[in-house]
C-alpha cells in the first residue's frame, strides 16, 4: 500500500467520494451529514490523501483539516465497500495521526455517525486511542453524530 497526497481528479477517487456522500445521505438525516463534497475537500487548510494497492487499486481516502494551529480534524475517511478488511482504513488513520503530529497538533478530532452502520468506524478510532468528546469546531450536539478526539504527545 502507498499513501500520498491527492488532487481529487482521478475518476476512482471521484467515484469513491460520490459513494461516500450517497451512503451518508442514505443513513443519516440531511442536517446530520457532515461529509464534504469535492469542492469543499479542495478548500485551503485541508489536505486530502489516498491509499493505493501496488496494482493501482484505490483502497481508501482520508483528509486532514486544520482547525487552528494545534487542533486538526479527520475528514472523509472512506474505504470502498469491495476493498474493506485489507487494513487500508487503519493505514490511512495512522498516516493522518502521524501527519497531525508532524504539524505540531496537540489534538486530533473527528465527527462520525452514531448509528449501527458506523460501529466499525467507532471500533477503528477507539483502537487508535480516540475517546468520546463533545462537539468541537462548528459542530453542535446532534443525536446522529459521535465526536471523538485524540490527545497527541
OpenMM code with the backbone's topology and positions (N, CA, C; nanometers):
from openmm import Vec3, app, unit

residues = "UNK UNK UNK UNK UNK UNK UNK UNK UNK UNK UNK UNK UNK UNK UNK UNK UNK UNK UNK UNK UNK UNK UNK UNK UNK UNK UNK UNK UNK UNK UNK UNK UNK UNK UNK UNK UNK UNK UNK UNK UNK UNK UNK UNK UNK UNK UNK UNK UNK UNK UNK UNK UNK UNK UNK UNK UNK UNK UNK UNK UNK UNK UNK UNK UNK UNK UNK UNK UNK UNK UNK UNK UNK UNK UNK UNK UNK UNK UNK UNK UNK UNK UNK UNK UNK UNK UNK UNK UNK UNK UNK UNK UNK UNK UNK UNK UNK UNK UNK UNK UNK UNK UNK UNK UNK UNK UNK UNK UNK UNK UNK UNK UNK UNK UNK UNK UNK UNK UNK UNK UNK UNK UNK UNK UNK UNK UNK UNK UNK UNK UNK UNK UNK UNK UNK UNK UNK UNK UNK UNK UNK UNK UNK UNK UNK UNK UNK UNK UNK UNK UNK UNK UNK".split()
positions = [
    Vec3(0.0842, -0.1184, 0.0000),
    Vec3(0.0000, 0.0000, 0.0000),
    Vec3(0.0881, 0.1239, 0.0000),
    Vec3(0.0435, 0.2240, -0.0718),
    Vec3(0.1131, 0.3521, -0.0675),
    Vec3(0.0112, 0.4635, -0.0458),
    Vec3(0.0464, 0.5553, 0.0404),
    Vec3(-0.0396, 0.6690, 0.0730),
    Vec3(0.0302, 0.7947, 0.0241),
    Vec3(-0.0457, 0.8805, -0.0448),
    Vec3(0.0135, 1.0035, -0.0958),
    Vec3(-0.0916, 1.1134, -0.1037),
    Vec3(-0.0453, 1.2402, -0.1080),
    Vec3(-0.1395, 1.3498, -0.1296),
    Vec3(-0.2104, 1.3295, -0.2630),
    Vec3(-0.3319, 1.3783, -0.2716),
    Vec3(-0.4123, 1.3557, -0.3914),
    Vec3(-0.4790, 1.4864, -0.4335),
    Vec3(-0.4922, 1.5067, -0.5647),
    Vec3(-0.5518, 1.6300, -0.6158),
    Vec3(-0.7014, 1.6173, -0.6473),
    Vec3(-0.7609, 1.5039, -0.6132),
    Vec3(-0.9060, 1.4826, -0.6289),
    Vec3(-0.9515, 1.4895, -0.7745),
    Vec3(-0.8692, 1.4402, -0.8675),
    Vec3(-0.9088, 1.4406, -1.0081),
    Vec3(-0.9219, 1.3002, -1.0671),
    Vec3(-0.8673, 1.1992, -1.0021),
    Vec3(-0.8734, 1.0626, -1.0558),
    Vec3(-1.0177, 1.0135, -1.0518),
    Vec3(-1.0662, 0.9521, -1.1612),
    Vec3(-1.2057, 0.9038, -1.1636),
    Vec3(-1.2402, 0.8077, -1.0500),
    Vec3(-1.1467, 0.7229, -1.0079),
    Vec3(-1.1753, 0.6296, -0.8983),
    Vec3(-1.1944, 0.7042, -0.7661),
    Vec3(-1.1192, 0.8103, -0.7468),
    Vec3(-1.1319, 0.8909, -0.6254),
    Vec3(-1.2663, 0.9635, -0.6255),
    Vec3(-1.3013, 1.0203, -0.7397),
    Vec3(-1.4299, 1.0900, -0.7521),
    Vec3(-1.5446, 0.9929, -0.7261),
    Vec3(-1.5350, 0.8713, -0.7805),
    Vec3(-1.6401, 0.7709, -0.7592),
    Vec3(-1.6482, 0.7298, -0.6120),
    Vec3(-1.5333, 0.7154, -0.5462),
    Vec3(-1.5332, 0.6778, -0.4046),
    Vec3(-1.5982, 0.7875, -0.3197),
    Vec3(-1.5677, 0.9114, -0.3490),
    Vec3(-1.6283, 1.0209, -0.2726),
    Vec3(-1.7778, 1.0331, -0.3014),
    Vec3(-1.8191, 1.0023, -0.4219),
    Vec3(-1.9627, 1.0003, -0.4539),
    Vec3(-2.0310, 0.8884, -0.3746),
    Vec3(-1.9681, 0.7698, -0.3683),
    Vec3(-2.0200, 0.6588, -0.2887),
    Vec3(-2.0323, 0.7002, -0.1419),
    Vec3(-1.9297, 0.7682, -0.0930),
    Vec3(-1.9286, 0.8133, 0.0465),
    Vec3(-2.0462, 0.9073, 0.0745),
    Vec3(-2.0631, 1.0090, -0.0079),
    Vec3(-2.1733, 1.1035, 0.0123),
    Vec3(-2.3091, 1.0359, -0.0009),
    Vec3(-2.3237, 0.9482, -0.0998),
    Vec3(-2.4504, 0.8774, -0.1183),
    Vec3(-2.4838, 0.7926, 0.0039),
    Vec3(-2.3841, 0.7215, 0.0571),
    Vec3(-2.4075, 0.6385, 0.1754),
    Vec3(-2.4431, 0.7233, 0.2967),
    Vec3(-2.3720, 0.8329, 0.3149),
    Vec3(-2.4009, 0.9195, 0.4307),
    Vec3(-2.5429, 0.9751, 0.4208),
    Vec3(-2.5841, 1.0124, 0.3022),
    Vec3(-2.7196, 1.0657, 0.2833),
    Vec3(-2.8264, 0.9588, 0.2999),
    Vec3(-2.7903, 0.8338, 0.2749),
    Vec3(-2.8862, 0.7241, 0.2874),
    Vec3(-2.9074, 0.6815, 0.4325),
    Vec3(-2.8074, 0.7022, 0.5191),
    Vec3(-2.8182, 0.6521, 0.6564),
    Vec3(-2.8247, 0.7612, 0.7616),
    Vec3(-2.8174, 0.8876, 0.7209),
    Vec3(-2.8232, 0.9984, 0.8167),
    Vec3(-2.9205, 1.1048, 0.7675),
    Vec3(-2.9885, 1.1735, 0.8591),
    Vec3(-3.0745, 1.2846, 0.8173),
    Vec3(-2.9896, 1.3932, 0.7493),
    Vec3(-3.0467, 1.4679, 0.6571),
    Vec3(-2.9684, 1.5683, 0.5826),
    Vec3(-2.8903, 1.6649, 0.6716),
    Vec3(-2.9509, 1.7085, 0.7807),
    Vec3(-2.8827, 1.8045, 0.8680),
    Vec3(-2.7672, 1.7418, 0.9466),
    Vec3(-2.7555, 1.6092, 0.9414),
    Vec3(-2.6501, 1.5393, 1.0143),
    Vec3(-2.5421, 1.4834, 0.9226),
    Vec3(-2.5474, 1.5158, 0.7948),
    Vec3(-2.4450, 1.4717, 0.7008),
    Vec3(-2.3378, 1.5805, 0.6951),
    Vec3(-2.2202, 1.5480, 0.7471),
    Vec3(-2.1102, 1.6446, 0.7517),
    Vec3(-1.9972, 1.6081, 0.6558),
    Vec3(-2.0220, 1.5107, 0.5678),
    Vec3(-1.9227, 1.4724, 0.4678),
    Vec3(-1.9054, 1.5873, 0.3685),
    Vec3(-1.7833, 1.6042, 0.3216),
    Vec3(-1.7517, 1.7138, 0.2304),
    Vec3(-1.7570, 1.6686, 0.0852),
    Vec3(-1.8064, 1.7565, -0.0018),
    Vec3(-1.8047, 1.7276, -0.1449),
    Vec3(-1.6679, 1.7654, -0.2024),
    Vec3(-1.6484, 1.7421, -0.3312),
    Vec3(-1.5189, 1.7666, -0.3943),
    Vec3(-1.4716, 1.9104, -0.3762),
    Vec3(-1.5592, 2.0057, -0.3983),
    Vec3(-1.5192, 2.1464, -0.3863),
    Vec3(-1.4733, 2.1792, -0.2454),
    Vec3(-1.5449, 2.1310, -0.1468),
    Vec3(-1.5083, 2.1604, -0.0074),
    Vec3(-1.3817, 2.0854, 0.0349),
    Vec3(-1.3546, 1.9705, -0.0269),
    Vec3(-1.2308, 1.8988, 0.0026),
    Vec3(-1.1090, 1.9689, -0.0576),
    Vec3(-1.1318, 2.0605, -0.1493),
    Vec3(-1.0223, 2.1365, -0.2109),
    Vec3(-0.9969, 2.2698, -0.1402),
    Vec3(-1.0659, 2.2964, -0.0304),
    Vec3(-1.0506, 2.4228, 0.0414),
    Vec3(-0.9101, 2.4358, 0.1002),
    Vec3(-0.8619, 2.5611, 0.1137),
    Vec3(-0.7354, 2.5814, 0.1839),
    Vec3(-0.7468, 2.5292, 0.3279),
    Vec3(-0.6359, 2.4794, 0.3807),
    Vec3(-0.6357, 2.4277, 0.5165),
    Vec3(-0.6775, 2.2831, 0.5259),
    Vec3(-0.7019, 2.2200, 0.4118),
    Vec3(-0.7435, 2.0799, 0.4101),
    Vec3(-0.6499, 2.0023, 0.3181),
    Vec3(-0.5953, 1.8926, 0.3676),
    Vec3(-0.5065, 1.8061, 0.2896),
    Vec3(-0.5755, 1.6728, 0.2678),
    Vec3(-0.5808, 1.6285, 0.1431),
    Vec3(-0.6503, 1.5052, 0.1061),
    Vec3(-0.5476, 1.4014, 0.0629),
    Vec3(-0.5674, 1.2774, 0.1082),
    Vec3(-0.4752, 1.1681, 0.0792),
    Vec3(-0.5523, 1.0463, 0.0290),
    Vec3(-0.4850, 0.9663, -0.0535),
    Vec3(-0.5418, 0.8389, -0.0969),
    Vec3(-0.4426, 0.7272, -0.0682),
    Vec3(-0.4966, 0.6077, -0.0543),
    Vec3(-0.4146, 0.4880, -0.0351),
    Vec3(-0.4452, 0.3934, -0.1511),
    Vec3(-0.3382, 0.3452, -0.2132),
    Vec3(-0.3480, 0.2609, -0.3327),
    Vec3(-0.2733, 0.1304, -0.3107),
    Vec3(-0.3266, 0.0235, -0.3701),
    Vec3(-0.2574, -0.1045, -0.3714),
    Vec3(-0.1479, -0.0969, -0.4778),
    Vec3(-0.0529, -0.1887, -0.4710),
    Vec3(0.0568, -0.1905, -0.5682),
    Vec3(0.0075, -0.2121, -0.7108),
    Vec3(-0.1109, -0.2721, -0.7262),
    Vec3(-0.1635, -0.2963, -0.8609),
    Vec3(-0.2456, -0.1788, -0.9149),
    Vec3(-0.2496, -0.0669, -0.8397),
    Vec3(-0.3219, 0.0507, -0.8859),
    Vec3(-0.4662, 0.0585, -0.8414),
    Vec3(-0.5082, -0.0293, -0.7503),
    Vec3(-0.6445, -0.0275, -0.6989),
    Vec3(-0.6554, 0.0735, -0.5851),
    Vec3(-0.7557, 0.1592, -0.5924),
    Vec3(-0.7804, 0.2553, -0.4854),
    Vec3(-0.8360, 0.1811, -0.3643),
    Vec3(-0.7692, 0.1967, -0.2506),
    Vec3(-0.8097, 0.1273, -0.1283),
    Vec3(-0.8758, 0.2194, -0.0265),
    Vec3(-0.8639, 0.3498, -0.0451),
    Vec3(-0.9282, 0.4390, 0.0500),
    Vec3(-0.8785, 0.5812, 0.0395),
    Vec3(-0.9375, 0.6647, 0.1253),
    Vec3(-0.9005, 0.8054, 0.1284),
    Vec3(-0.9231, 0.8606, 0.2679),
    Vec3(-0.8689, 0.9773, 0.2897),
    Vec3(-0.8868, 1.0489, 0.4149),
    Vec3(-0.8317, 1.1886, 0.4004),
    Vec3(-0.8769, 1.2773, 0.4876),
    Vec3(-0.8329, 1.4158, 0.4811),
    Vec3(-0.8024, 1.4665, 0.6212),
    Vec3(-0.7176, 1.5668, 0.6251),
    Vec3(-0.6809, 1.6325, 0.7492),
    Vec3(-0.7098, 1.7811, 0.7325),
    Vec3(-0.7949, 1.8311, 0.8212),
    Vec3(-0.8352, 1.9713, 0.8170),
    Vec3(-0.7753, 2.0433, 0.9375),
    Vec3(-0.7139, 2.1576, 0.9122),
    Vec3(-0.6609, 2.2400, 1.0202),
    Vec3(-0.7753, 2.3196, 1.0815),
    Vec3(-0.7996, 2.2999, 1.2108),
    Vec3(-0.8990, 2.3802, 1.2828),
    Vec3(-0.8341, 2.5049, 1.3422),
    Vec3(-0.7126, 2.4888, 1.3913),
    Vec3(-0.6292, 2.6001, 1.4359),
    Vec3(-0.4856, 2.5479, 1.4373),
    Vec3(-0.3945, 2.6208, 1.4978),
    Vec3(-0.2533, 2.5820, 1.4934),
    Vec3(-0.2222, 2.4531, 1.5687),
    Vec3(-0.3090, 2.4127, 1.6610),
    Vec3(-0.2802, 2.2943, 1.7426),
    Vec3(-0.3881, 2.1862, 1.7353),
    Vec3(-0.4917, 2.2090, 1.6581),
    Vec3(-0.6054, 2.1163, 1.6546),
    Vec3(-0.6414, 2.0849, 1.5096),
    Vec3(-0.6434, 1.9564, 1.4764),
    Vec3(-0.6818, 1.9108, 1.3439),
    Vec3(-0.8048, 1.8226, 1.3496),
    Vec3(-0.8681, 1.8083, 1.2342),
    Vec3(-0.9869, 1.7236, 1.2224),
    Vec3(-0.9683, 1.6251, 1.1088),
    Vec3(-1.0053, 1.5008, 1.1334),
    Vec3(-1.0085, 1.3988, 1.0293),
    Vec3(-1.1399, 1.4118, 0.9544),
    Vec3(-1.1318, 1.4128, 0.8213),
    Vec3(-1.2496, 1.4208, 0.7354),
    Vec3(-1.2396, 1.3126, 0.6282),
    Vec3(-1.3548, 1.2716, 0.5781),
    Vec3(-1.3654, 1.1888, 0.4576),
    Vec3(-1.2871, 1.0586, 0.4606),
    Vec3(-1.2811, 0.9942, 0.5765),
    Vec3(-1.2212, 0.8607, 0.5827),
    Vec3(-1.3177, 0.7642, 0.5142),
    Vec3(-1.2671, 0.6933, 0.4139),
    Vec3(-1.3546, 0.6017, 0.3400),
    Vec3(-1.2721, 0.4929, 0.2740),
    Vec3(-1.3226, 0.3710, 0.2789),
    Vec3(-1.2677, 0.2576, 0.2059),
    Vec3(-1.3792, 0.2047, 0.1158),
    Vec3(-1.3504, 0.1773, -0.0122),
    Vec3(-1.4558, 0.1214, -0.0984),
    Vec3(-1.5093, -0.0089, -0.0390),
    Vec3(-1.6389, -0.0292, -0.0520),
    Vec3(-1.7003, -0.1495, 0.0057),
    Vec3(-1.6280, -0.2765, -0.0375),
    Vec3(-1.5879, -0.2848, -0.1629),
    Vec3(-1.5232, -0.4056, -0.2154),
    Vec3(-1.3817, -0.4252, -0.1616),
    Vec3(-1.3238, -0.3237, -0.0975),
    Vec3(-1.1851, -0.3327, -0.0507),
    Vec3(-1.1726, -0.3360, 0.1014),
    Vec3(-1.2824, -0.3430, 0.1706),
    Vec3(-1.2776, -0.3399, 0.3172),
    Vec3(-1.2140, -0.4666, 0.3736),
    Vec3(-1.1529, -0.4518, 0.4911),
    Vec3(-1.0912, -0.5659, 0.5583),
    Vec3(-0.9464, -0.5892, 0.5198),
    Vec3(-0.8873, -0.4994, 0.4428),
    Vec3(-0.7486, -0.5163, 0.3969),
    Vec3(-0.6503, -0.4297, 0.4756),
    Vec3(-0.7012, -0.3506, 0.5700),
    Vec3(-0.6131, -0.2684, 0.6524),
    Vec3(-0.5894, -0.1274, 0.5999),
    Vec3(-0.6549, -0.0908, 0.4911),
    Vec3(-0.6330, 0.0423, 0.4335),
    Vec3(-0.6859, 0.1527, 0.5249),
    Vec3(-0.7987, 0.1295, 0.5895),
    Vec3(-0.8539, 0.2293, 0.6798),
    Vec3(-0.7595, 0.2573, 0.7956),
    Vec3(-0.7071, 0.1524, 0.8551),
    Vec3(-0.6116, 0.1688, 0.9654),
    Vec3(-0.4843, 0.2375, 0.9153),
    Vec3(-0.4362, 0.1987, 0.7969),
    Vec3(-0.3159, 0.2621, 0.7415),
    Vec3(-0.3389, 0.4117, 0.7208),
    Vec3(-0.4548, 0.4485, 0.6678),
    Vec3(-0.4853, 0.5896, 0.6470),
    Vec3(-0.4958, 0.6624, 0.7800),
    Vec3(-0.5631, 0.6018, 0.8764),
    Vec3(-0.5766, 0.6648, 1.0070),
    Vec3(-0.4394, 0.6903, 1.0691),
    Vec3(-0.3503, 0.5918, 1.0642),
    Vec3(-0.2162, 0.6096, 1.1203),
    Vec3(-0.1403, 0.7183, 1.0447),
    Vec3(-0.1581, 0.7256, 0.9135),
    Vec3(-0.0944, 0.8308, 0.8344),
    Vec3(-0.1436, 0.9689, 0.8790),
    Vec3(-0.2736, 0.9836, 0.8983),
    Vec3(-0.3291, 1.1125, 0.9389),
    Vec3(-0.2828, 1.1514, 1.0793),
    Vec3(-0.2740, 1.0541, 1.1692),
    Vec3(-0.2234, 1.0810, 1.3042),
    Vec3(-0.0772, 1.1255, 1.2968),
    Vec3(0.0026, 1.0541, 1.2172),
    Vec3(0.1438, 1.0909, 1.2019),
    Vec3(0.1581, 1.2307, 1.1422),
    Vec3(0.0762, 1.2620, 1.0426),
    Vec3(0.0818, 1.3946, 0.9801),
    Vec3(0.0409, 1.5022, 1.0799),
    Vec3(-0.0602, 1.4755, 1.1606),
    Vec3(-0.1023, 1.5718, 1.2629),
    Vec3(0.0117, 1.5978, 1.3616),
    Vec3(0.0807, 1.4935, 1.4025),
    Vec3(0.1959, 1.5109, 1.4927),
    Vec3(0.3062, 1.5914, 1.4243),
    Vec3(0.3324, 1.5600, 1.2974),
    Vec3(0.4359, 1.6311, 1.2231),
    Vec3(0.4049, 1.7811, 1.2168),
    Vec3(0.2773, 1.8144, 1.2070),
    Vec3(0.2356, 1.9551, 1.2012),
    Vec3(0.2389, 2.0231, 1.3379),
    Vec3(0.2594, 1.9456, 1.4428),
    Vec3(0.2637, 2.0024, 1.5759),
    Vec3(0.1290, 2.0137, 1.6445),
    Vec3(0.0279, 1.9450, 1.5911),
    Vec3(-0.1021, 1.9472, 1.6571),
    Vec3(-0.0914, 1.8756, 1.7916),
    Vec3(-0.1667, 1.9236, 1.8872),
    Vec3(-0.1727, 1.8569, 2.0169),
    Vec3(-0.3037, 1.7813, 2.0339),
    Vec3(-0.3945, 1.8005, 1.9392),
    Vec3(-0.5244, 1.7334, 1.9453),
    Vec3(-0.5731, 1.7057, 1.8035),
    Vec3(-0.6316, 1.5883, 1.7856),
    Vec3(-0.6902, 1.5478, 1.6577),
    Vec3(-0.8300, 1.4970, 1.6865),
    Vec3(-0.9293, 1.5516, 1.6179),
    Vec3(-1.0687, 1.5172, 1.6466),
    Vec3(-1.1395, 1.4725, 1.5195),
    Vec3(-1.2578, 1.4153, 1.5382),
    Vec3(-1.3385, 1.3724, 1.4246),
    Vec3(-1.4849, 1.3680, 1.4639),
    Vec3(-1.5684, 1.3729, 1.3626),
    Vec3(-1.7128, 1.3528, 1.3773),
    Vec3(-1.7482, 1.2352, 1.2894),
    Vec3(-1.8270, 1.1439, 1.3434),
    Vec3(-1.8768, 1.0320, 1.2658),
    Vec3(-2.0207, 1.0071, 1.3088),
    Vec3(-2.0882, 0.9200, 1.2393),
    Vec3(-2.2259, 0.8901, 1.2751),
    Vec3(-2.2348, 0.8116, 1.4044),
    Vec3(-2.3537, 0.8105, 1.4627),
    Vec3(-2.3736, 0.7423, 1.5914),
    Vec3(-2.4543, 0.6135, 1.5792),
    Vec3(-2.5053, 0.5837, 1.4600),
    Vec3(-2.5942, 0.4692, 1.4423),
    Vec3(-2.5157, 0.3412, 1.4121),
    Vec3(-2.5798, 0.2248, 1.4184),
    Vec3(-2.5087, 0.0976, 1.3994),
    Vec3(-2.4224, 0.0861, 1.2738),
    Vec3(-2.4596, 0.1436, 1.1587),
    Vec3(-2.3688, 0.1296, 1.0438),
    Vec3(-2.2293, 0.1888, 1.0660),
    Vec3(-2.2156, 0.2761, 1.1652),
    Vec3(-2.0871, 0.3385, 1.1930),
    Vec3(-2.0051, 0.2625, 1.2968),
    Vec3(-2.0551, 0.1515, 1.3485),
    Vec3(-1.9848, 0.0760, 1.4532),
    Vec3(-1.8424, 0.0368, 1.4128),
    Vec3(-1.8177, -0.0091, 1.2896),
    Vec3(-1.6792, -0.0409, 1.2532),
    Vec3(-1.5868, 0.0804, 1.2639),
    Vec3(-1.6352, 0.1979, 1.2268),
    Vec3(-1.5546, 0.3202, 1.2391),
    Vec3(-1.5275, 0.3502, 1.3854),
    Vec3(-1.6286, 0.3355, 1.4699),
    Vec3(-1.6095, 0.3601, 1.6135),
    Vec3(-1.4992, 0.2697, 1.6683),
    Vec3(-1.5035, 0.1425, 1.6308),
    Vec3(-1.4029, 0.0474, 1.6795),
    Vec3(-1.2629, 0.0846, 1.6296),
    Vec3(-1.2525, 0.1229, 1.5025),
    Vec3(-1.1228, 0.1620, 1.4473),
    Vec3(-1.0661, 0.2815, 1.5218),
    Vec3(-1.1458, 0.3851, 1.5381),
    Vec3(-1.0970, 0.5059, 1.6052),
    Vec3(-1.0620, 0.4772, 1.7518),
    Vec3(-1.1461, 0.4025, 1.8207),
    Vec3(-1.1181, 0.3701, 1.9608),
    Vec3(-0.9888, 0.2889, 1.9730),
    Vec3(-0.9652, 0.1986, 1.8789),
    Vec3(-0.8438, 0.1163, 1.8853),
    Vec3(-0.7174, 0.1992, 1.8668),
    Vec3(-0.7312, 0.3184, 1.8079),
    Vec3(-0.6166, 0.4080, 1.7891),
    Vec3(-0.6053, 0.5087, 1.9038),
    Vec3(-0.6935, 0.4985, 2.0038),
    Vec3(-0.6856, 0.5851, 2.1199),
    Vec3(-0.7830, 0.7015, 2.1222),
    Vec3(-0.8669, 0.7132, 2.0222),
    Vec3(-0.9666, 0.8206, 2.0227),
    Vec3(-1.0715, 0.7911, 2.1295),
    Vec3(-1.1163, 0.8967, 2.1959),
    Vec3(-1.2177, 0.8850, 2.3009),
    Vec3(-1.3301, 0.9837, 2.2718),
    Vec3(-1.4459, 0.9523, 2.3267),
    Vec3(-1.5622, 1.0402, 2.3081),
    Vec3(-1.5320, 1.1791, 2.3622),
    Vec3(-1.5872, 1.2782, 2.2955),
    Vec3(-1.5738, 1.4175, 2.3387),
    Vec3(-1.7012, 1.4913, 2.2981),
    Vec3(-1.7107, 1.6146, 2.3356),
    Vec3(-1.8223, 1.6975, 2.2943),
    Vec3(-1.7979, 1.7564, 2.1568),
    Vec3(-1.8976, 1.8273, 2.1054),
    Vec3(-1.8809, 1.8926, 1.9752),
    Vec3(-1.7611, 1.9884, 1.9773),
    Vec3(-1.6973, 2.0038, 1.8656),
    Vec3(-1.5807, 2.0916, 1.8512),
    Vec3(-1.5974, 2.1693, 1.7208),
    Vec3(-1.5100, 2.2646, 1.6991),
    Vec3(-1.5194, 2.3431, 1.5764),
    Vec3(-1.6577, 2.4056, 1.5666),
    Vec3(-1.7203, 2.3927, 1.4522),
    Vec3(-1.8539, 2.4485, 1.4322),
    Vec3(-1.9669, 2.3509, 1.4552),
    Vec3(-1.9373, 2.2325, 1.5085),
    Vec3(-2.0413, 2.1323, 1.5311),
    Vec3(-2.1265, 2.1688, 1.6527),
    Vec3(-2.2477, 2.1141, 1.6545),
    Vec3(-2.3361, 2.1274, 1.7699),
    Vec3(-2.3811, 1.9874, 1.8107),
    Vec3(-2.4379, 1.9766, 1.9303),
    Vec3(-2.4913, 1.8470, 1.9739),
    Vec3(-2.5900, 1.7954, 1.8707),
    Vec3(-2.5780, 1.6679, 1.8395),
    Vec3(-2.6624, 1.6047, 1.7382),
    Vec3(-2.6714, 1.4573, 1.7740),
    Vec3(-2.7917, 1.4033, 1.7928),
    Vec3(-2.8024, 1.2618, 1.8293),
    Vec3(-2.7506, 1.1673, 1.7207),
    Vec3(-2.7319, 1.2175, 1.5991),
    Vec3(-2.6824, 1.1340, 1.4895),
    Vec3(-2.5315, 1.1445, 1.4712),
    Vec3(-2.4655, 1.2233, 1.5563),
    Vec3(-2.3204, 1.2402, 1.5477),
    Vec3(-2.2524, 1.1865, 1.6727),
    Vec3(-2.1336, 1.1307, 1.6513),
    Vec3(-2.0454, 1.0929, 1.7611),
    Vec3(-1.9157, 1.1694, 1.7389),
    Vec3(-1.8713, 1.2387, 1.8413),
    Vec3(-1.7489, 1.3157, 1.8361),
    Vec3(-1.6422, 1.2434, 1.9151),
    Vec3(-1.5220, 1.2397, 1.8589),
    Vec3(-1.4097, 1.1699, 1.9229),
    Vec3(-1.2843, 1.2545, 1.9087),
    Vec3(-1.1935, 1.2394, 2.0043),
    Vec3(-1.0693, 1.3158, 1.9994),
    Vec3(-0.9533, 1.2312, 2.0504),
    Vec3(-0.8359, 1.2697, 2.0063),
    Vec3(-0.7117, 1.2045, 2.0465),
    Vec3(-0.6134, 1.3131, 2.0863),
    Vec3(-0.5618, 1.3045, 2.2083),
    Vec3(-0.4564, 1.3953, 2.2527),
    Vec3(-0.3247, 1.3440, 2.1955),
    Vec3(-0.2483, 1.4308, 2.1340),
    Vec3(-0.1231, 1.3925, 2.0724),
    Vec3(-0.0068, 1.4392, 2.1593),
    Vec3(0.0937, 1.3529, 2.1746),
    Vec3(0.2110, 1.3886, 2.2561),
    Vec3(0.3007, 1.4833, 2.1787),
] * unit.nanometer
topology = app.Topology()
chain = topology.addChain("A")
for resn in residues:
    res = topology.addResidue(resn, chain)
    for name in ("N", "CA", "C"):
        topology.addAtom(name, app.Element.getBySymbol(name[0]), res)
